[in-house]
Amino acid sequence: MNKKGKESLMALPYVIGVGQGYKEIGGVTTDQNAILVLVKRKMPLEQLQKHELVPQQVGGIVTDVIEVGDMKAYSVGNTSVNSQSYTERMRPSAPGVSIGHYLTTAGTFGAVVYDINNEQPLILSNNHVLANSSNGRDRRARIGDLILQPGVIDGGRTSDNAIARLKKYVALNDYPRKNSVDCALAQPLNNTLIVPDVLGIGKIQGDVTAQVGMNVKKTGRTTGLTTGKIRAINVTLNVGYGRGRNLRFENQVLTTDMSSGGDSGSIVLDENNRAVGLLFAGSDQATLLNPIQKVLSLLDVKF
């Protein structure tokens, strides 16, 4: 689908996103290629005006309207936790546990990655977990800020729980500028404070490009070890960041529901433990990932 076709769909009322996937009929995924048009809630046709309707085809490709709920960046609200172990202080800490900038609530320690220049081990998570959703100019975070494990909402409220300092982040661009990632790095205060194996999963075996239908898994602060399936790729989607702030992301990966608030920052892997994406947003119906290759490239790191 070309840019003009995508923009025309995004301009429709109620549409919050567009992606590539397979047509679904009665909740069953077919093998027919489709443009997936994402909405918070499906509206009955009789309640829509003609100019509000999604066309049946765009550029010769069939469309399919998919309800995904209210997509938000997954910081912690009043979310129940599947297992206390993920929210407790852990030394050395492993990917999958609670972590966060000292001014945020908590998210997830996603993975241990390594600086491509000096092999320094670093903690990978989201900007909104490690850098307080900073756009780079708002002073919401500064390089060197303390990172706590567990995060503040899980009891990590003092410097005694400091595990790292903010090392690097990709700024979050406010609308109408677009985003490709929500990611950041923290450098441990001591390399012995972290270990690379993901809780419940094990060693990350490189990375792989996301494909529709791929089975995936993750370990996160709130819901622990969960599994899902990729529904769409090349997704453009508007994501809420609280207080009326909505950001547009392009070329994202959409999966079935496999997460909840506080799971942001989790690394999402395929069945062979190859990294597919970095979880950063979702709803009660779907989960959204940054493609991992873009994350690694922009942060200059590797597994």
LOKE-274224 format. One record per residue: residue in one letter; y, x, z of N, C-alpha, C in turn. Coordinates in steps of 0.05 Angstrom, whole numbers, padded with zeros to 5 digits, always signed. Example, Ala and Ser with C-alpha at 12.3 -4.5 7.8 and 13.67 -1.06 7.14 Angstrom:
2
A-00114+00264+00156-00090+00246+00156-00066+00264+00156S-00045+00257+00142-00021+00273+00143+00001+00258+00157
***
This chain:
303
M-00024+00017+00000+00000+00000+00000+00025+00018+00000N+00044+00011-00018+00068+00027-00019+00088+00020+00003K+00108+00037+00005+00128+00034+00027+00142+00007+00025K+00149-00001+00000+00163-00026-00003+00146-00050+00006G+00120-00050+00000+00102-00071+00008+00100-00072+00039K+00098-00049+00051+00096-00047+00080+00121-00058+00093E+00144-00050+00083+00169-00058+00095+00173-00089+00092S+00164-00100+00070+00167-00128+00066+00150-00144+00086L+00126-00134+00092+00109-00147+00112+00121-00144+00140M+00131-00120+00146+00143-00115+00173+00167-00132+00178A+00180-00140+00156+00205-00156+00159+00199-00186+00165L+00174-00194+00162+00167-00222+00167+00169-00228+00197P+00177-00253+00203+00177-00261+00232+00149-00259+00243Y+00148-00251+00268+00123-00250+00284+00106-00226+00277V+00111-00212+00255+00095-00188+00248+00105-00164+00264I+00086-00150+00278+00094-00126+00294+00081-00101+00282G+00063-00104+00263+00050-00081+00252+00034-00086+00227V+00027-00064+00213+00012-00065+00188-00007-00041+00187G-00032-00045+00178-00050-00023+00176-00071-00028+00155Q-00089-00008+00152-00111-00009+00133-00137-00013+00148G-00153-00033+00138-00179-00037+00151-00196-00054+00134Y-00214-00070+00147-00231-00088+00133-00226-00117+00141K-00229-00136+00123-00224-00164+00128-00244-00174+00149E-00234-00190+00168-00251-00202+00188-00252-00232+00183I-00277-00243+00184-00281-00272+00180-00296-00282+00204G-00284-00301+00219-00297-00312+00242-00303-00291+00263G-00286-00270+00265-00291-00249+00285-00311-00228+00276V-00322-00231+00252-00341-00212+00241-00328-00195+00220T-00330-00169+00222-00318-00150+00203-00335-00149+00177T-00322-00153+00154-00336-00151+00129-00332-00123+00117D-00342-00118+00093-00338-00092+00080-00316-00094+00059Q-00299-00115+00060-00277-00118+00041-00252-00104+00051N-00242-00085+00036-00217-00071+00043-00194-00092+00045A-00177-00088+00066-00156-00107+00070-00132-00093+00083I-00109-00105+00078-00084-00098+00093-00084-00115+00118L-00086-00102+00141-00086-00117+00166-00057-00121+00175V-00049-00146+00177-00022-00153+00186-00024-00161+00216L-00011-00146+00233-00015-00148+00262+00007-00166+00274V-00001-00185+00290+00018-00203+00304+00010-00204+00333K+00030-00211+00350+00024-00214+00379+00006-00238+00383R+00012-00260+00368-00004-00285+00371-00004-00299+00345K-00027-00308+00336-00029-00324+00311-00016-00351+00315M+00000-00358+00295+00014-00384+00296-00001-00404+00276P-00003-00429+00284-00015-00449+00265+00002-00450+00240L-00010-00452+00217+00004-00452+00191+00025-00474+00190E+00019-00497+00202+00038-00519+00201+00064-00514+00216Q+00064-00493+00234+00088-00486+00249+00105-00465+00235L+00096-00455+00212+00110-00434+00198+00124-00445+00173Q+00147-00435+00168+00162-00441+00143+00150-00424+00120K+00154-00433+00096+00143-00419+00073+00150-00390+00072H+00176-00384+00078+00185-00356+00077+00174-00339+00100E+00161-00352+00120+00149-00337+00142+00120-00330+00138L+00108-00341+00117+00079-00338+00113+00073-00310+00102V+00051-00299+00111+00041-00273+00101+00028-00278+00074P+00035-00264+00053+00023-00268+00027-00007-00262+00028Q-00023-00276+00012-00052-00272+00012-00060-00245+00001Q-00043-00233-00016-00048-00207-00027-00022-00191-00028V-00024-00165-00026-00002-00147-00031-00012-00124-00048G+00000-00121-00072-00009-00100-00090-00038-00102-00098G-00048-00127-00100-00075-00131-00108-00096-00129-00086I-00087-00123-00061-00105-00120-00038-00102-00144-00020V-00124-00156-00011-00123-00180+00005-00111-00173+00033T-00097-00192+00045-00086-00188+00072-00103-00203+00092D-00101-00195+00117-00115-00208+00139-00098-00207+00164V-00090-00230+00175-00073-00231+00198-00090-00227+00223I-00084-00207+00239-00099-00200+00263-00082-00203+00288E-00091-00217+00307-00077-00220+00333-00084-00196+00351V-00063-00182+00360-00068-00158+00377-00054-00160+00404G-00040-00181+00409-00026-00184+00435-00001-00168+00436D+00010-00165+00460+00035-00151+00465+00031-00122+00469M+00035-00105+00448+00029-00077+00450+00051-00062+00465K+00042-00048+00486+00061-00033+00503+00050-00005+00509A+00069+00014+00513+00062+00040+00523+00048+00036+00550Y+00026+00050+00554+00009+00044+00578+00016+00060+00602S+00039+00055+00614+00044+00066+00641+00032+00046+00661V+00031+00054+00686+00017+00037+00706+00035+00015+00716G+00024-00009+00717+00037-00031+00731+00019-00038+00754N+00015-00063+00759-00003-00071+00780-00031-00075+00769T-00043-00052+00762-00069-00052+00748-00091-00043+00767S-00112-00059+00768-00135-00051+00785-00149-00027+00773V-00161-00011+00790-00174+00014+00782-00204+00011+00783N-00218+00020+00762-00247+00017+00761-00261+00035+00781S-00251+00059+00786-00264+00078+00804-00243+00094+00818Q-00244+00095+00845-00225+00110+00860-00224+00140+00853S-00246+00151+00843-00247+00180+00838-00226+00188+00817Y-00220+00170+00798-00200+00178+00778-00172+00179+00788T-00167+00167+00811-00139+00166+00821-00136+00185+00845E-00156+00199+00853-00155+00217+00876-00146+00245+00868R-00137+00260+00887-00130+00288+00883-00156+00303+00876M-00156+00319+00855-00180+00334+00847-00171+00363+00840R-00184+00382+00854-00179+00411+00848-00206+00425+00846P-00212+00438+00823-00196+00437+00799-00197+00409+00787S-00175+00402+00772-00173+00376+00759-00186+00376+00732A-00198+00354+00725-00211+00351+00699-00199+00329+00683P-00200+00330+00656-00189+00308+00640-00202+00282+00647G-00185+00261+00649-00194+00234+00657-00182+00225+00683V-00168+00242+00698-00157+00235+00724-00128+00228+00722S-00118+00216+00743-00089+00209+00746-00071+00233+00746I-00049+00231+00731-00030+00253+00730-00003+00241+00722G+00019+00255+00727+00045+00245+00718+00068+00262+00726H+00090+00259+00711+00116+00271+00717+00125+00260+00744Y+00140+00275+00760+00147+00266+00787+00164+00241+00787L+00176+00233+00764+00193+00209+00764+00178+00186+00751T+00153+00189+00743+00138+00167+00731+00117+00156+00751T+00102+00136+00743+00081+00125+00760+00056+00141+00758A+00041+00138+00736+00017+00155+00731+00006+00148+00704G-00007+00167+00692-00022+00163+00667-00047+00180+00670T-00058+00190+00648-00083+00204+00648-00080+00232+00637F-00093+00251+00651-00096+00279+00641-00116+00277+00618G-00106+00281+00593-00123+00276+00570-00143+00297+00563A-00134+00322+00561-00151+00344+00553-00139+00371+00560V-00155+00391+00561-00146+00419+00562-00144+00429+00533V-00121+00438+00526-00117+00450+00499-00106+00479+00503Y-00105+00494+00482-00098+00522+00484-00075+00529+00464D-00055+00543+00474-00033+00552+00457-00044+00569+00435I-00036+00564+00410-00048+00578+00387-00038+00607+00387N-00017+00614+00401-00006+00641+00401-00017+00659+00422N-00021+00647+00447-00030+00665+00469-00054+00654+00484E-00067+00633+00474-00091+00622+00487-00087+00610+00515Q-00062+00607+00523-00056+00595+00550-00068+00567+00551P-00085+00561+00571-00094+00533+00574-00072+00515+00584L-00070+00491+00572-00049+00472+00578-00061+00444+00581I-00046+00427+00595-00054+00399+00599-00041+00382+00578L-00057+00367+00563-00047+00349+00543-00047+00320+00553S-00024+00306+00549-00022+00278+00555+00001+00267+00538N+00012+00244+00545+00034+00232+00531+00061+00241+00541N+00082+00239+00523+00109+00242+00532+00115+00223+00555H+00108+00198+00553+00116+00179+00573+00100+00183+00599V+00080+00200+00599+00066+00208+00624+00077+00233+00636L+00081+00254+00619+00090+00280+00629+00120+00285+00626A+00134+00270+00608+00162+00275+00604+00179+00251+00607N+00169+00230+00621+00185+00207+00629+00198+00192+00605S+00183+00191+00583+00192+00176+00559+00218+00187+00547S+00222+00213+00548+00248+00224+00540+00252+00225+00510N+00277+00220+00501+00284+00223+00473+00296+00251+00468G+00295+00268+00488+00305+00295+00485+00334+00299+00491R+00349+00277+00494+00378+00279+00500+00386+00264+00525D+00367+00249+00536+00374+00230+00558+00371+00242+00586R+00363+00266+00588+00359+00280+00614+00338+00266+00631R+00321+00250+00619+00299+00238+00634+00279+00259+00643A+00278+00281+00629+00259+00302+00636+00270+00329+00626R+00263+00350+00640+00271+00377+00632+00246+00395+00633I+00246+00414+00614+00224+00434+00615+00224+00447+00642G+00200+00449+00654+00197+00461+00681+00195+00440+00703D+00199+00414+00696+00196+00393+00717+00167+00393+00728L+00165+00386+00753+00139+00385+00766+00121+00362+00755I+00096+00368+00751+00076+00348+00744+00057+00346+00767L+00052+00321+00776+00036+00316+00800+00008+00305+00793Q-00012+00313+00809-00039+00303+00806-00050+00298+00834P-00055+00272+00842-00052+00249+00825-00022+00242+00820G-00018+00222+00802+00010+00213+00797+00021+00199+00822V+00047+00194+00821+00062+00183+00843+00050+00157+00854I+00043+00138+00836+00032+00112+00845+00005+00115+00859D-00008+00138+00854-00034+00142+00867-00033+00161+00891G-00009+00165+00901-00005+00180+00926+00005+00208+00922G+00009+00217+00897+00019+00244+00892+00049+00246+00893R+00060+00241+00917+00089+00238+00919+00104+00263+00928T+00090+00284+00935+00103+00308+00945+00095+00332+00929S+00109+00354+00932+00103+00379+00918+00076+00390+00925D+00064+00381+00947+00037+00390+00954+00017+00381+00933N+00024+00361+00917+00006+00351+00896+00013+00362+00869A+00032+00381+00868+00040+00393+00842+00017+00409+00831I+00012+00404+00805-00010+00419+00791+00001+00435+00767A+00024+00427+00757+00034+00440+00732+00064+00435+00730R+00075+00447+00709+00103+00442+00702+00105+00435+00672L+00123+00417+00666+00127+00408+00639+00133+00432+00621K+00116+00435+00600+00118+00458+00582+00132+00451+00555K+00124+00428+00543+00134+00421+00517+00129+00391+00512Y+00146+00378+00496+00141+00351+00489+00155+00344+00462V+00144+00325+00449+00156+00314+00424+00174+00291+00433A+00199+00292+00426+00218+00271+00434+00211+00244+00422L+00216+00222+00437+00211+00195+00427+00236+00185+00414N+00235+00179+00389+00258+00170+00374+00263+00140+00377D+00287+00133+00383+00294+00105+00386+00298+00091+00359Y+00291+00065+00357+00293+00050+00333+00321+00051+00322P+00326+00054+00295+00306+00051+00274+00292+00077+00266R+00297+00099+00279+00282+00124+00273+00253+00119+00280K+00235+00133+00266+00206+00128+00269+00193+00151+00285N+00170+00145+00296+00154+00164+00311+00126+00167+00300S+00115+00190+00303+00087+00194+00295+00069+00200+00319V+00081+00209+00341+00065+00216+00365+00081+00209+00391D+00066+00206+00412+00076+00205+00439+00060+00225+00455C+00069+00250+00456+00052+00271+00467+00069+00293+00481A+00056+00307+00500+00070+00328+00515+00049+00346+00527L+00059+00370+00536+00042+00390+00548+00053+00398+00575A+00035+00405+00593+00043+00417+00619+00027+00442+00623Q+00040+00462+00634+00026+00488+00640+00018+00488+00669P-00008+00492+00676-00017+00492+00704-00003+00514+00719L+00002+00509+00745+00014+00529+00762-00004+00554+00765N-00030+00548+00762-00051+00570+00762-00073+00560+00744N-00083+00577+00727-00104+00569+00708-00129+00559+00721T-00134+00566+00746-00158+00558+00760-00156+00529+00769L-00132+00516+00766-00128+00489+00776-00139+00468+00757I-00147+00476+00733-00158+00456+00713-00184+00466+00701V-00201+00447+00693-00225+00453+00678-00226+00436+00653P-00239+00444+00631-00237+00431+00606-00255+00407+00601D-00278+00404+00615-00296+00383+00609-00285+00355+00618V-00286+00336+00599-00276+00309+00605-00296+00295+00623L-00286+00282+00644-00303+00269+00663-00321+00248+00649G-00346+00249+00655-00365+00229+00644-00372+00234+00615I-00359+00253+00602-00364+00258+00573-00373+00287+00568G-00358+00306+00579-00365+00334+00575-00346+00349+00557K-00356+00369+00543-00340+00387+00528-00331+00375+00501I-00306+00379+00494-00295+00369+00469-00305+00388+00446Q-00316+00376+00425-00328+00392+00404-00310+00391+00379G-00285+00400+00381-00267+00400+00359-00255+00373+00354D-00247+00368+00329-00234+00343+00322-00245+00332+00296V-00239+00306+00291-00248+00293+00266-00227+00272+00259T-00225+00267+00233-00206+00246+00223-00216+00218+00229A-00199+00201+00239-00207+00173+00245-00215+00158+00220Q-00236+00142+00222-00245+00125+00200-00251+00097+00211V-00244+00077+00195-00249+00049+00203-00279+00045+00208G-00286+00033+00230-00313+00028+00238-00325+00049+00256M-00311+00071+00260-00322+00093+00276-00324+00084+00306N-00346+00090+00319-00349+00085+00347-00336+00107+00363V-00320+00099+00384-00305+00119+00399-00308+00113+00429K-00299+00133+00445-00301+00131+00474-00278+00147+00487K-00273+00141+00512-00253+00156+00527-00258+00153+00557T-00246+00172+00572-00246+00169+00601-00216+00168+00610G-00208+00147+00625-00181+00144+00632-00178+00138+00662R-00154+00141+00672-00147+00138+00700-00154+00110+00711T-00151+00089+00695-00154+00062+00704-00181+00050+00699T-00191+00052+00674-00216+00039+00667-00239+00058+00665G-00235+00083+00670-00257+00102+00670-00268+00106+00642L-00295+00109+00640-00308+00113+00614-00313+00087+00600T-00301+00084+00576-00304+00060+00561-00309+00067+00532T-00319+00048+00516-00324+00052+00488-00310+00031+00471G-00307+00037+00446-00294+00018+00427-00300+00025+00399K-00286+00013+00380-00290+00017+00352-00263+00017+00338I-00260+00035+00318-00235+00036+00303-00233+00012+00284R-00211-00003+00286-00206-00027+00270-00188-00021+00246A-00169-00003+00249-00150+00002+00228-00138+00030+00230I-00131+00041+00206-00117+00067+00205-00091+00064+00190N-00075+00085+00190-00049+00085+00176-00032+00061+00186V-00032+00057+00212-00019+00033+00223+00010+00039+00229T+00027+00021+00221+00055+00021+00229+00058-00002+00250L+00069+00004+00273+00070-00016+00295+00094-00012+00313N+00106-00034+00322+00127-00033+00341+00115-00034+00369V+00123-00016+00387+00111-00014+00413+00133-00016+00435G+00128-00032+00455+00147-00035+00477+00145-00013+00497Y+00169-00002+00505+00170+00019+00525+00185+00010+00550G+00187-00016+00554+00200-00026+00578+00230-00029+00575R+00242-00047+00591+00270-00051+00592+00282-00056+00564G+00268-00071+00547+00278-00078+00521+00277-00056+00500R+00265-00033+00507+00263-00010+00488+00238-00013+00471N+00242-00016+00445+00219-00019+00427+00221+00004+00406L+00199+00019+00403+00198+00041+00385+00178+00036+00363R+00184+00046+00339+00166+00042+00316+00150+00068+00312F+00124+00064+00310+00105+00086+00304+00092+00082+00277E+00088+00104+00262+00075+00103+00236+00050+00120+00236N+00031+00113+00218+00006+00128+00214-00011+00130+00239Q-00013+00108+00254-00029+00107+00279-00057+00096+00274V-00073+00097+00295-00101+00088+00294-00104+00065+00314L-00114+00042+00305-00118+00019+00322-00148+00015+00328T-00155+00012+00354-00183+00007+00361-00185-00020+00374T-00210-00028+00380-00215-00052+00396-00204-00046+00424D-00203-00066+00441-00193-00063+00468-00212-00044+00484M-00201-00022+00493-00218-00003+00509-00201+00011+00530S-00179-00001+00539-00162+00012+00558-00144-00008+00573S-00129+00003+00592-00110-00014+00607-00088+00005+00617G-00068-00007+00630-00045+00008+00640-00054+00032+00657G-00044+00056+00652-00052+00079+00666-00071+00097+00651D-00083+00086+00629-00101+00101+00613-00087+00118+00592S-00061+00115+00590-00045+00130+00571-00049+00160+00575G-00053+00174+00553-00057+00203+00554-00087+00210+00550S-00105+00190+00552-00133+00195+00549-00139+00206+00521I-00157+00225+00519-00167+00234+00494-00189+00216+00485V-00188+00207+00459-00209+00189+00449-00226+00205+00430L-00253+00203+00434-00272+00219+00420-00293+00202+00405D-00305+00214+00384-00327+00200+00370-00353+00205+00385E-00375+00195+00374-00400+00197+00387-00410+00226+00390N-00399+00244+00375-00406+00273+00376-00386+00289+00393N-00370+00275+00409-00350+00288+00426-00328+00303+00410R-00323+00294+00386-00301+00305+00370-00276+00288+00375A-00254+00300+00380-00229+00285+00386-00219+00271+00361V-00212+00245+00365-00202+00228+00344-00172+00222+00347G-00164+00217+00372-00136+00209+00377-00128+00212+00406L-00102+00209+00411-00091+00209+00437-00081+00181+00444L-00093+00168+00463-00087+00141+00471-00059+00139+00483F-00042+00120+00474-00016+00118+00486-00006+00089+00490A-00019+00070+00479-00009+00042+00481-00032+00023+00477G-00026-00003+00483-00046-00023+00479-00038-00050+00490S-00057-00068+00489-00054-00095+00500-00081-00104+00511D-00084-00129+00518-00110-00139+00527-00128-00145+00503Q-00120-00138+00479-00136-00143+00455-00140-00118+00437A-00125-00097+00442-00127-00074+00424-00116-00049+00438T-00123-00026+00427-00113+00000+00438-00103+00016+00414L-00081+00032+00419-00068+00047+00398-00069+00077+00404L-00075+00093+00383-00077+00122+00386-00059+00136+00366N-00050+00160+00375-00039+00179+00356-00062+00195+00343P-00062+00199+00317-00083+00216+00305-00081+00244+00318I-00104+00254+00326-00104+00279+00342-00094+00303+00325Q-00099+00303+00299-00090+00325+00283-00060+00329+00283K-00046+00306+00283-00016+00307+00284-00007+00317+00311V-00020+00309+00332-00013+00318+00359-00016+00348+00361L-00039+00358+00353-00044+00387+00355-00025+00403+00339S-00018+00393+00315+00000+00407+00297+00028+00409+00308L+00039+00387+00318+00066+00386+00328+00069+00402+00354L+00048+00404+00370+00049+00418+00395+00040+00447+00393D+00030+00455+00370+00020+00482+00365-00002+00490+00385V-00022+00473+00387-00044+00478+00405-00071+00472+00390K-00093+00480+00403-00119+00475+00392-00138+00469+00415F-00163+00460+00409-00183+00456+00430-00198+00482+00434
***
